[in-house]
Each structure stands twice: as structure tokens, then as C-alpha cells.
Amino acid sequence: MNIVVLVKQVPDSGAERALSPGDFTVERAAAGNVINEMDEYAIEEALRVREAHGGEVTVVTMGPAAAAESIRKALSMGPDQAVHVSDEALHGSCAVATSKVLAAALGTLNPDLVLCGAESTDGRVQVMAHMLAERLGVAALTGARKLTVDGSRLTVERQTDEGYEVVTAVMPAVVSVWDTINEPRYPSFKGIMAAKKKPVRALALADLGIPADQVGFVGASSEVVEFAKRPPRSAGTKIVDEGDGGARLVAFLAAEKFV
Amino acid sequence: MAEVLVVVEASPAAGVKKVTLEMLTLARGLGSPCAVVFGDAAALTDRLGEYGAEKVYAASGEDVQDYLVAPKATVVAGLVRSVRPAAVLLASTQEGKEIAGRLAVKLDNGLLTDVVGVEADGTATQVIFAGSGVVKSRVTRGLPIVTVRPNSVPAQPAPVTPVVEQVTVSVAEADKLARVVERVAEARGARPELTEASIVVSGGRGVGNADNFAVVEELADLLGGAVGASRAAVDAGFYPHQFQVGQTGKTVSPQLYVALGISGAIQHRAGMQTSKTIVAVNKDAEAPIFELADFGVVGDLFKVVPQATDEIRKRK
């Protein structure tokens, strides 16, 4: 089976994050950059599918040169190879343009199964799987907490507000996963060493046949016009329970008209 | 005035969801609100009219119900092409975002997600990076396609009698690739939905085990709130994942958020930082949750919370 995992490099969500003052893109210089957490679950799921059904796993990343570090890290978990889509012109791309570029990159790989995280910790837009499926004309099974592969048929369970749904499709398909699906492995020392030798193919816009004016700031379908840090919440009253903590808590709630 | 399409979120159990009423309220600032209903519109029309829906587009049939998202996006795209609305509003939920994503690609149009306010010219406000930043954005290609976060604006009634218009659903085979074969309802009791609740009471690692969550539930029920859980509590198996508040769970923005036995890691704060009032009980006086709490009690939650529930009962 030809499996592709989409991996995005994001600023560490545990650190302070900001938009660049000049162009309002995500500031990558300040915070440490890491693999988007949910993508690690997608990588793990890809490896499990390969272990059970055979095939190859290819990591696909769109991002600046520095994303190479995350690609190596992803490869150290066990995928076979990677494709790094990188081009100066991509800077400032919106989700719609990003999906166009990723769909074109997937088009060069002809995958049976595309796995990705359900959302990224920076944008949290949660639309990429469906955007790609729309462009490629394949099924999207999104928000999976369980994936079953039976021949060419995929079945996922996905959480809903009311309970859960079971959704099924025939490959090729795009599947996005939540962090409830598995427990990602840690790269082994052997895996880290092997990753250094795994092939990483570079793709630029020209290789994908996409004109530069359809991506980046020029081709963006939306723009940020203003960014401000929200003032941090200030701490209010803090009391130590001396036997009346519950009563004082309710007194506060009553004063605020919650009881 | 141009129409503003509001894609309705509803459930068989709860009817029209609160976020839909909030979107209808927002839509009135942009044009004439028109609701798009998937499934049986008859049961929802009165409620939608109460909040200002001048028209209700009813798209029903097996094709929209039995497949994941794609047919719904096709229906909305068809409406956009025929009625030329000023904007499309959807809920910032899994399904709302997914429809919006497909719609944006179909129309080659910009989209803005997790929006908490929209101005008359379509400029949207978004809260980003775990509630630490605010941006104003706008769609620069096509019409504003905007997903609205629940609890962002108060829903205000503006009663009208809606005109109901049936929409003919003709979806392509490509929209029928992901079939929903089973929908399993899991009981939540009478509690409000987590993202829509005005009050949320959450438990963390400090709750200790699954049985002890009864303490959290009891307080939530007395306050008429929803129950949430931190990732630590969910990972430890104390409470189901659909109730997780935080970065890889739900984002909530209630009037009151009560954090019990939650330290307040950034992972958790990402999902609750924009709550109006925050109250915390934790035995660790240094827990970061106290940095954002309007009222904090340093103490044993198993002493403080039962006392609080008794006190609330007395006052009722």
C-alpha cells in the first residue's frame, strides 16, 4: 500500500507564540519549532497500517527550509522517505492555496491512503483533509479515533458531540486522526541513524505546475489586518481553605449571580 | 438587503443548537438572515424565525444525511451560486468547519475559522494561540465564509415568520464516497453541550479516579452546567475524551468556568482561557490555574466542593 502522511512543522504550543509584526504570518523564529502534535499520531497510524498490510510510507511536508528538521524527526519514527515542498513564493499562503499545493504534491505520488492530524496547534483550522479530498475527488474520513483497513475498504470511528459515527469508504482516501487513535512510538537510536540516510525529495512550485501568483500573499484568499496580544488575565482573589472554603466559594458565585 | 446564509446546527435531541441562534444574531448585522437546514425543517422553523430567519432553505433526503459532509457542501455551494448571499456563516464545530473547507475549495473563496465577531464590512475577529492573541482578518477573494465559535455573542430574539423554501438536492457521485453506516448516541443526560454551556465544571488529575468525578458532576448539575475534563484526567481514563477541554479537545468560552483539581497547563488553558469568570480549587497553591482564576481556593477539593454543593442546596 502506498501511504502518505502529511506532517506540518509548527511553533511549539508550550512556548509563547506570536504573529510576525511585518506580515502577520506565524512567527517561526521565536518559539522552537516542532512536528504538529497530532501529526505524530498520523505517522504512528501509517506505520501500523504498513506493518499490518505492507507498503511504503512517505512523509509530505510543505514549509520553509527549516522544516527539514521536522522531516528528519518524522523519518526517525520509521517512514521510508519524504517529500519536502518548499518555495519562497509559498510564504503567506492561505489554507485554500495550501490545499492546492498539497493536492498537486499528492498527485505526483498517487497514494492509496493519505493520513494527517485532524488539526494543527497553530492554525487549528481543521479543514485540510476535506479540502484535499475535494480537490482530488477522493473520500475524506475525518477525526478518526479508530481506523480499520479491510482490503481496499477503510472504516473509521469518529467522535461527535452526540456520541460517535462509523464512516466507511474505499481507497484512495484521506483520513485525519485525533490523538485518541494510538500512542505514537519514540524514535529509536537505530531509527534516528537510519533517518539520516532516507531520501528526501525537494519539490518547488515549478515542479508542481502551479504559478507563483496563485499562492503566498499574492494568491491568498484572506488576509490578517491586525494582530494584538490579549492582555493576560490577572489573578483575582486566592484564599486558603480553613474549613470554610466551600462556603466562601459559593459566596463569590452568589455575588457574581451564578447561584 | 442581501441574504446571509446561516448553516443550521441542530440535533434530534436538542433541536436548534444555541450557536445557530448566535449566528442568526450575528447575521442580522450583515444582511438578511436565511437559515439552511439539512433534514426535517418543520420542527426547527419556528425557533429559527424567533431569532430572525426570514427564509429557511430546507434540504432533505438520504443523500445529505447518509454521507459525510460533502453533499452538504454541494448544497450550500449551489445556494451561494443561485442567491448570491453577502456571507455564509457556519458553526465552528467539526462539521461546520469541514463544510466550510469544502465550500471554500468549490468556490475558490477565502474562509475564516473560529471567529468570535463579524463587523458589517465582513471583517472578522479571531482569538488565536490558546487565547493569547487577537487578530482581525477578512476574506479578500469571494464572499466571507466564516465559522463562528459557540458562545461568542449573546443570541437575541427578533421574531419573524420565515418563508420555507425546499431545496432540490442533486449531489455528485464524488460526494457520496464516505458513507455514514452507523450513528451511536451516547447518553449525556440532561446536561447542556460542553461548547454551548453557560457554565462548565471541569475536573483534572486531582480528581483521582473515575468514580470521584461524581463530585464534579454533582456541582455541574446544581449549577445547570456541563462537565469537562483536563487532558490528564482523560488520559488517565477518569472521563471520556469528548469532554476534554484544551488544545486537543474542545474550546469553551462560558460565563463561568470551574476548574477542580486542574493545575492549568498551557494545554488546558488553550481551551478555556477566554471564559468570562474562572474559579479554581486546587491543593497546590503554586498551580498556574490560580494565575487566571478570578476566585481561587487552595485546598482539598473533596472538602471544598461538597461544602459548596451543600451551601448551594441551602440557598435554593
Interface residues (C-beta under 8 A of the other chain):
Chain A: S13 G14 E16 R17 A18 L19 F24 E37 M38 C94 A95 V96 S99 T121 D122 R124 V125 Q126 V127 M128 H130 M131 A133 E134 R135 G137 V138 A139 A140 L141 T142 G143 R145 T155 Q159 T160 D161 E162 G163 Y164 E165 V166 V167 T168 A169 V170 A173 W178 D179 T180 A220 S221 S222 E223 V224 V225 E226 F227 A228 K229 R230 P232 R233 A235 G236 T237 K238 I239 V240 D241 D244 G245 G246 A247 R248 L249 V250 F252 L253 A254 E256 F258 V259
Chain B: S11 A13 L68 V69 A70 A73 T93 Q94 K97 E98 A100 G101 R102 A104 V105 K106 D108 N109 G110 L111 L112 T113 D114 T123 V127 I128 F129 A130 G131 S132 G133 V134 V135 K136 S137 R138 V139 T140 R141 G142 A174 L177 A178 R179 V180 V181 E182 R183 V184 A185 E186 R188 E193 L194 T195 I199 L223 H241 Q242 Q247 T248 Q255 L256 I266 Q267 A270 Q273 T277 I278 V279 V281 A285 F290 E291 L292 A293 D294 F295 G296 V297 V298 G299 D300 K303 V304 V305 P306 Q307 A308 T309 D310 E311 I312 R315
